């Protein structure tokens, strides 16, 4: 960032398209009219940032609509860099990837489930989920005592009732987070500015217009359970 002086206001953006398909961009904030001196008006001073973008990736309109975001992201960066990475579509793709990774790690970390012996924690990595599918098949076959293990503990036998609670709780936990992440992606898809996407975090309440019917049902059930408790 640097200071710029001019005889009159230059506006908050200059977007100069070059023959190679790139654009030189200057954005400005904090414009002030300098006081007059004996020799006459001193013009206008502003904070200015210079950077480059690819025209097909970032339009002038996109920057103008979100100029505070662009300014804040670039004010500490080296001037003249290519800032395509701040484009809304890049932010959208990266945020969706981030959400997918957090959803997966949250599911893999597992869930606490209350059974007859108390509350136990069960991880839900891919192999754990496969094991639980196998246990469901055993339950369907009528087996009454099933071997399984809580995280960090050796295998032991669980009753059919406890095993069903473990399976149901694990699958509901995974289904909720999968459904939540899906609605979160719909929210990301609906954003029109990179600054809006940047504020979205996993675990945040999702605006109702982006909540799927399934997520609304989950949220209603969770609210009802909370009232009961």
Secondary structure as UniProt FT lines:
FT   STRAND          2..6
FT   STRAND          13..17
FT   TURN            19..20
FT   STRAND          22..33
FT   TURN            38..39
FT   STRAND          44..54
FT   TURN            55..57
FT   HELIX           60..65
FT   HELIX           67..74
FT   TURN            75..76
FT   TURN            79..80
FT   HELIX           84..86
FT   HELIX           88..109
FT   STRAND          111..115
FT   TURN            116..117
FT   STRAND          118..122
FT   HELIX           126..140
FT   TURN            141..142
FT   STRAND          145..148
FT   TURN            151..152
FT   STRAND          156..159
FT   HELIX           160..190
FT   HELIX           194..198
FT   TURN            202..203
FT   HELIX           208..210
FT   HELIX           213..228
//
